Amino acid sequence: MSATMAPTGDDLQQIAEQVWASYLDTDGEKPLVPLPPDKLSRDVVAGVAVSGAWHGLVLVSCSTAASKEAAAALLGMGADEVTVGDIDDALGELANVIGGNVKSLLPEPCTLGLPEVHNNADNDPWLEGDEICRFEATWMGEPMEVSVLEKPQGGETA
């Protein structure tokens, strides 16, 4: 991790790879792999708001197929058994874990809000902000993105 008070794309990559290895790829057979930016998807976006000395969002974005696979891997079930509630729980948990790691790189004091999950989020006002950094990848052939957005102090983040 960088020693600065703002996360970088390299920080996000390290965090995402650690979270994937710990939660979604425990056997090392489904690694998170870098992906060109022209294949991103925001079918499902999970995020946590950060407030305090810094204000913004930590987001995990992916395709519907990736969200089902992530829920199946995290909850130990088949992808065909996954419900919308399972996807919300799993993606919210990933955003929360990644958000906690990102929070450690931000000025103190900061707190995390509860995870929120948004579907088909291309024009969702909650997801607006100035992008600080992002990490784009593919997992099981599907696009994944982790990003950090800054919002003005007092801006709507929750």
C-alpha positions as CSV (number, residue, x, y, z in Angstrom):
1,M,0.0,0.0,0.0
2,S,1.1,3.5,-0.6
3,A,2.1,5.6,2.3
4,T,0.1,8.6,1.0
5,M,-3.3,9.7,2.4
6,A,-5.1,8.9,-0.9
7,P,-5.4,5.4,-2.4
8,T,-3.9,4.8,-5.9
9,G,-4.9,2.3,-8.6
10,D,-2.0,0.1,-7.4
11,D,-3.5,0.2,-3.9
12,L,-6.9,-0.9,-5.2
13,Q,-5.3,-3.7,-7.3
14,Q,-3.5,-5.0,-4.2
15,I,-6.6,-4.8,-2.0
16,A,-8.9,-6.4,-4.6
17,E,-6.5,-9.2,-5.3
18,Q,-6.2,-9.9,-1.6
19,V,-9.9,-9.9,-1.1
20,W,-10.6,-12.1,-4.1
21,A,-8.0,-14.6,-3.0
22,S,-9.4,-14.7,0.6
23,Y,-13.1,-14.7,-0.2
24,L,-13.7,-15.8,-3.8
25,D,-10.7,-17.7,-5.0
26,T,-9.6,-19.7,-2.0
27,D,-8.3,-22.6,-4.1
28,G,-6.3,-20.3,-6.5
29,E,-8.3,-21.5,-9.6
30,K,-10.3,-18.3,-10.3
31,P,-7.9,-15.4,-10.1
32,L,-8.7,-11.7,-10.7
33,V,-6.9,-10.7,-13.9
34,P,-6.4,-7.2,-15.4
35,L,-8.9,-6.2,-18.0
36,P,-8.9,-3.5,-20.7
37,P,-11.2,-0.6,-19.9
38,D,-13.5,-1.1,-22.9
39,K,-15.2,-4.1,-21.3
40,L,-16.5,-2.7,-18.1
41,S,-20.0,-3.3,-16.8
42,R,-22.1,-1.5,-14.2
43,D,-25.0,-4.0,-14.1
44,V,-24.5,-4.3,-10.4
45,V,-22.7,-1.7,-8.2
46,A,-22.1,-2.1,-4.5
47,G,-20.6,0.7,-2.5
48,V,-19.9,2.1,0.9
49,A,-19.9,5.7,1.7
50,V,-17.0,7.2,3.6
51,S,-17.4,10.2,5.8
52,G,-15.4,12.2,8.3
53,A,-12.0,13.8,7.3
54,W,-12.7,12.6,3.8
55,H,-16.0,12.1,1.9
56,G,-16.7,9.7,-0.9
57,L,-17.5,6.2,-2.0
58,V,-15.7,2.9,-2.5
59,L,-17.4,0.9,-5.3
60,V,-17.3,-2.6,-6.7
61,S,-19.0,-2.8,-10.1
62,C,-19.6,-5.9,-12.2
63,S,-21.8,-7.7,-14.7
64,T,-24.9,-9.6,-13.6
65,A,-23.1,-12.9,-14.3
66,A,-20.1,-11.9,-12.2
67,S,-22.3,-10.8,-9.3
68,K,-24.0,-14.3,-9.4
69,E,-20.6,-16.1,-9.4
70,A,-19.3,-13.9,-6.6
71,A,-22.4,-14.6,-4.5
72,A,-22.1,-18.3,-5.2
73,A,-18.4,-18.4,-4.3
74,L,-18.8,-16.3,-1.1
75,L,-21.9,-18.1,0.1
76,G,-20.8,-21.6,-0.9
77,M,-23.6,-22.4,-3.3
78,G,-24.3,-23.0,-7.0
79,A,-24.7,-20.0,-9.2
80,D,-28.2,-21.4,-10.2
81,E,-29.2,-21.2,-6.5
82,V,-28.3,-17.5,-6.0
83,T,-31.1,-15.0,-5.3
84,V,-31.1,-11.3,-5.7
85,G,-30.8,-11.0,-1.9
86,D,-27.7,-13.3,-2.0
87,I,-26.2,-11.0,-4.6
88,D,-27.0,-7.9,-2.5
89,D,-25.4,-9.5,0.6
90,A,-22.3,-10.8,-1.2
91,L,-21.5,-7.7,-3.2
92,G,-22.3,-5.5,-0.2
93,E,-19.8,-7.6,1.9
94,L,-17.1,-7.3,-0.8
95,A,-17.7,-3.5,-0.9
96,N,-17.5,-3.3,2.9
97,V,-14.3,-5.3,3.1
98,I,-12.6,-3.4,0.3
99,G,-13.9,-0.1,1.8
100,G,-12.4,-0.9,5.1
101,N,-9.0,-1.5,3.5
102,V,-9.3,1.7,1.5
103,K,-10.4,3.6,4.7
104,S,-7.0,2.8,6.2
105,L,-5.4,4.8,3.5
106,L,-7.5,7.9,4.1
107,P,-7.1,10.8,6.6
108,E,-8.5,10.1,10.1
109,P,-11.1,10.1,11.4
110,C,-13.3,8.4,8.8
111,T,-16.2,6.0,9.1
112,L,-17.9,3.7,6.7
113,G,-21.6,3.7,6.0
114,L,-23.7,0.6,5.4
115,P,-23.2,-1.1,2.0
116,E,-25.7,-0.2,-0.7
117,V,-26.3,-2.2,-3.9
118,H,-27.6,-0.6,-7.1
119,N,-28.6,-2.4,-10.3
120,N,-28.2,-0.9,-13.8
121,A,-26.4,2.0,-12.2
122,D,-25.2,4.0,-15.2
123,N,-27.2,7.2,-14.3
124,D,-27.6,6.7,-10.6
125,P,-26.9,10.0,-8.8
126,W,-25.7,8.2,-5.7
127,L,-22.7,7.1,-7.7
128,E,-21.6,10.5,-8.8
129,G,-18.3,12.0,-7.7
130,D,-14.8,12.8,-8.7
131,E,-12.9,9.6,-9.4
132,I,-9.7,9.3,-7.4
133,C,-8.6,5.9,-8.7
134,R,-9.8,2.7,-10.1
135,F,-8.7,-0.9,-10.8
136,E,-10.3,-2.8,-13.7
137,A,-10.1,-6.6,-14.0
138,T,-11.8,-9.7,-15.2
139,W,-12.9,-12.6,-13.1
140,M,-14.2,-15.8,-14.6
141,G,-14.4,-14.1,-17.9
142,E,-16.6,-11.3,-16.6
143,P,-15.7,-7.6,-16.0
144,M,-15.1,-6.2,-12.5
145,E,-14.1,-2.8,-11.3
146,V,-13.1,-1.3,-8.0
147,S,-13.2,2.5,-7.8
148,V,-12.9,5.3,-5.3
149,L,-14.9,8.5,-5.8
150,E,-14.5,11.7,-3.8
151,K,-17.6,13.9,-3.0
152,P,-17.6,17.4,-1.6
153,Q,-17.8,17.7,2.1
154,G,-21.5,17.8,3.0
155,G,-22.3,16.1,-0.3
156,E,-24.9,13.3,-0.3
157,T,-23.0,10.0,0.3
158,A,-25.6,7.9,2.2
